[in-house]
């Protein structure tokens, strides 16, 4: 019973990840601003990478196979999901910050408080 629930929950997460990847790819090509494209790419990496890996781990735990097979596949999937969950937000933040500070792309915002702080002698 619990094996069936785990399997279908994992398949559901795989499906959600695929949908998130499709939405992110549409957003990446539709948006014109660098920062919104970066947001779409981050959604694609987290939604299209993290959730399917969790789904694989759950689906494998629901299969009727040897314990070592479950442990290896679930362990590798969970470790990879953790690396993605830690690396993608940090990487996109570093990329956005470096582009912002280099002034290669001007953000389309109404009020830029960070720019005011930087020009006012802030420590950043």
N, C-alpha and C positions, 0 to 999 in steps of 0.2 A: 504493500500500500504506500509506504513512505517512498519507496523506490520510484513508483509511478509519479508521485507528486514532484519529487526532485527532478526527474527526467523532463516532465512537461514544463516545470518552472524554468529549467535550463534552456529548453527550446524556445520558450517565450522570451527570455533575455536575449537569445541569439536573434530572434525576429526583431525585437526592439532595437538592438544594435544595428541591424541592417537598415531599418527605417531611419535611424538617426544619421547613419552614413549618407544615405540618399538626400536627406534634408540638408545636411552640412555641405554636400557637394553642390547642390542647387544654390544654397546661400553663398558659397564661395565664388561662384561664377556670376551671381546676380548682383551682389554688393559691389559698389565702386570704391568705397573708402577702405584704406588699409586696415584700420582698426576693426571695422565690422567684418572684414574678410578674415582677420586674425581670430575674431570671436567664432566665426563659422568653422574655421579649421580646428579650433580647440574643442568645439562641440563635436566635431567629427572624430577627433582623436579620443576623447573621453567616451562619448556615446557609442562610437563605432569600434572602439578598441577595448575599453574597460568592461562594459556590460557583456559583450559576447564572450570574453574570457571567463567572467563569472558564470555565464550560461554554460560554457563548456565544462567547467569544474562541477557544476550541479548536475548536468546531464550525464557525465561520466560516473558520478557517484550513484546515479539511479540505474546504471547498467548492471546486468548480471554477469560480471567478469571477475577475475582474480583481484585480490586486495592490492597487490603491488601495482597492477595496471591502474586501478583507481587512484592510488596514492601518487604515482608518478605523474599522471596526466592532470589530476586536480592540483597537485603541488606546483607543477610548472605553470599552470594557468593562473593560479593565485599569486605566485611570485611575479609573473609578468604583469598581471593587473595592478599589483602594488607599485611596480616600477613606473608603469604608465600614469597611475594616479598621482605619484609624487613628481614625476618629471615633466609632464605636459603643462600643468599650470605654471610651474616655475619657468619653464622654457618660454612660454608665450608671454609671461610677464617680463622676462629679460629682453625679449625681442621688442615688445611694445615700448619698454622704457628706453632702450637704446635708440629706436627710431624717433621717439619723442624728443630725447635730448639732443640728437643730431640735427633735428629740425629739417629732416628730409621730407617728411610728410606733415603738413599742418592738420591738426584735428579739427573737425567741424563741430565745434561746441559753442554754446552761448556764453558761458563764463568759464575761463580757464584759471582756476585757483592755483594749480600747480605752477603754471608759468608766472603768475604774480609772485608766488613765494620764491621761485628761482631767481627772478629778476630783482626781487627785494633783498637779496643777500642771504637767502636760506642756505642751509648746510648741505642740501642735496645737490 
